[in-house]
Amino acid sequence: MPILLVAQCAAGIQILVENIRDLGRAQEFAKAVDEPYVWSELATAQLKEGKLSEAIDSYIMAGDPNNYIEVSKKCAATGSWEDLLRYLTMARDRSREPYIETELCFALGNC
């Protein structure tokens, strides 16, 4: 995708999640453009709003393991072990952080 179009997509998702605050429209936008950055921004907004399962779906679509600590803490607090397992499996494929490995074992033990 051309750089200009990527920048426009980034601006679009930021407007939808920060200014308009419509996560439904933001999700439709993410599906339409299907860019990792857009999915990641949507996931972060969903996580802040407490939409944990949706956020994990979006992080997986983005292939973004970078927010693993916050995702792990929120999943543990809510007991969302299956969602955490899905996210950490994706994160483990992309990053071999010891924290991810440990949390993955803990999530497996709690499923």
Buried (B, 14 or more C-beta within 10 A) or exposed (E): EEEEEBEEBBEBBBBBBEEEEEBEEBBEBBEEBEBEBBBBBBBBBBBEEEBBBBBBBBBBBBEBBBBBEEBBEBBBEEEBBBBBBBBBBBBBEEEEBEEBBEBBEBBEEBE
